[in-house]
């Protein structure tokens, strides 16, 4: 199968194909930017590792075949070959699951971007793997759709994670309302040992790690604590699917699942894309979803609550991309405005950005009483309550 059918090719005047230019940020994860291991002018293949971590971080692989056009402190820019294939360079043969996770450059696909191999390196005893299939943010549906179409890839990933962590059991945390996805899991779960389902309430932000742990174990972790303090590791649905791909197919993280939603010329229906090459321009996905319906306010990258403002012309798909939302035009508010900052939603910088786009004057910003600042990050004391 030719990859350009998935990512599209733009045509200039006279129908001449324009260059396929992809950008690969060196920081698509928690930690320091990765270090390029390719040179300008070098020919590279889809799946080839092009940057490696120095300390906390993850490997980065090219999602297309082509030539390295430029390398700067922020990104590697690649001009793709005219014809692209879905084939890819496999990661090296690994002796352990943990090694495969590292070699594939797997990070938290739910948006956090924490290097997955590091989650397994704690000294605490891991008793349980929790599969975070909550898909907490409104409008985003690609995790649930994946489960409905291919529950085995999730369950296999859970099994590999259990083996890597030497955990005796696993729990799939999913909202009770996702009945079709739950039924799809139940049809195949009998083939897998020590995996159960926890059906959660439809609350926001139920997908937050400590909220899930409280629902599953009836135990609140302090904002300073990590899931390892509850003897568990929490992994996103797509992250677990990437583990399956790495272990069974030798596939690095070069593609991403995405939901496109909002003010689109398709009756505002969500469009789900599976395995979109990383580096794909966001505007290509919007156009494939029907295109923007008239004037719009923002292109939000992520979910409605915690997403950030993107750019129609320049934003791209990364390892942590989840949603692309085209919003309605922002209303004008040429007055004074106060901000209430909640750890479960947009931070103060984002709220000020929106207020400014509305023409408002921010007079004061206060934190929700449930906020606790941990290492410079706002954490909710009891998310989901």
HUTA-V869429 format. One line per field, one symbol per residue. phi: phi as a letter, one per 30 degrees, with the letter a starting at -180 (. if undefined). psi: psi as a letter, one per 30 degrees, with the letter a starting at -180 (. if undefined). burial: # if it has 9 or more other C-alpha atoms within 8 Angstrom, else .. A space follows every 10 residues. Layout:
phi = ???
psi = ???
burial = ???
This chain:
phi = .dddddcibd ccdiidddec cbcbedbcad jdedcebcbe jddbcejddc abdcidlbdb bdcbclcdda bbdcaccbcd ddcccddadd dddcdbdddd ddddidbddd kdideddddc cddddccbcc ddcdhddeid bdddddddca dddddddddd ddddchddab bccbdedddd dddddddcdd dbcicbcccc ddbccddded ddddddchbd ddedcceedc hbbcbdeded dddeddddci cddbbbdbcc bjdcdbihdd bccchdedjd deddddddcj iddidbcbcc cjcddcdcdc bedcdbdbdc dbbbbccddd ddbdbdbccc ccdcbddddd ddddedddid cdcabbdedc dbdbhicdbd dbdic
psi = kkfffeflkk kakggkklkj kkkjkfjhlk alklkkgllk fkkllkfkkf klljbkallk kkflkakjek kafflkkkjl lekklfllkl llkkfleeee eeefhkljff fegkkefefg glflkjfkkk jjgeieklek geeeeeeefi feeeeeeeee eeeefhkfll kjjkkffiee eeeeefffff fkkhklkjjl lilkiffkef eeeeeefhkk klfflleffg hlkkkleeee eeeeeeeefg kljflkkkkk lbilhhghkk kkkkhkkkfk kefeeeefgf lkiblldljk jaleegllka keefklkafg keljkjllkk lkihakkkkj kkfgbkleee eeeeeeffgl jkflklkkfg kkkjhgkkkk eikg.
burial = .###..#.#. #........# .######### ######...# ...####### ####.##### ########## #..####### #..##..### #.....#### ########## #######..# .....##### #######.## ########.. #.######## ####..#.## ######.#.. ##.##..##. .#..#..#.# ...#####.# #####....# #.#...###. ########## #######..# ########## #####..#.# .##..##### #######.## ##...##### ####.##..# ....###### ########.# ......#.#. ####.###.# ##..##.### ##..#..#.. ##.#...### ####.
